[in-house]
């Protein structure tokens, strides 16, 4: 970034799905948009690697989702197991599928589309925090080889993830006291019995392990543990996963020949609460606007739709129809209308994981009434948005 660069209309910080899509929408509106990220792309990213049917439907107006399919696997639904080995399968409605695709592929494709729309994409850029004056954000503070400086823009979108430097610098984000969980994720060769058409969720007492099939015969394995059990595992993530499956009668044989295909990644504490959707001159989207955990597999759908909501509010501000100091409140209202029911559903499932007796009862009930479980899978997969 040159010190003489004209002021941008929008600086988007964070080039994951939320940032790339928000930048894309704004550029297509004719705005001057700069998208920055500290990482160098393409890069791997710990994620469930699943676009559910609703996420694909939300993406379709923005890019040709068929360009992603050669790099992924179509998903027909989800398999769930509970303590004791009770296993049930839930399918999406006929004609609907999700897509397993790695973030390495997805993020690179979204950035390509954003560039074609005129977004100025700059990776390897460290953003220290917002640049402010008179209580209004007017840009970001960039760290370069020659030191720290300001880069100005009319509006900033913070899409820089659950550890958002922008949200924390403005006092908007904090780690809640509960739930406190850590995620341990890795790509693995040699997991037996992985059906390429189904994701898996194995819920145990206070923890869960997800398995997502990935193109190339790999499995994305993610173990989520509560704080006390995670404390001794943070320094040994692969061993923590192996210990969990070795103690599980349903999983241990399936992992007998499992071997690493990537370096394990640890995130935690996973949950982040955000008090407001932004401040004057800055709005938040994606995981920067709040994150709990990946259990329901709908994180990408919420990021995609949240990006569209943030971009729509940003356009209202930049085109003079909404005051900058009213934008965060307007975005929060739009997010509640769009996501409140799903947030309640997700909170209910997370509470279920923390109650072992309820987990056992729920899995038995799902086996006795598979139609009810299929309805839950369809709701978690946002199938109604794709119908």
Secondary structure, 3 states (H helix, E strand, C coil): CCCCCCCEEEEEECCCHHHHHHHHHHHHCCCCEEEEECCCCCCCCCCCCEECHHHHHHHHCCCCCHHHHCCCEEECEEEEECCCCCEEEEECCCCCCEEECCHHHHHHHHHHHHHHCCCEEEECCEEEEEEEECCEEEEEEEEECCEEEEEEEEEEEECCCCCCHHHHHCCCEECCCCCCEEEEEEEEECCCCCCCCEEEEEEECCEEEEEEEECCCEEEEEEEEEHHHHCCCCCCHHHHHHHHHHCCCCCCHHHCCCEECCCCEEEECCCEEECCCEECCEEECHHHHCECCCCCCCHHHHHHHHHHHHHHHHHHHHCCCCCHHHHHHHHHHHHHHHHHHHHHHHHHHHHHHCCHHHHHHHHHHHHHCHHHHHHHHHHHCCHHHHC
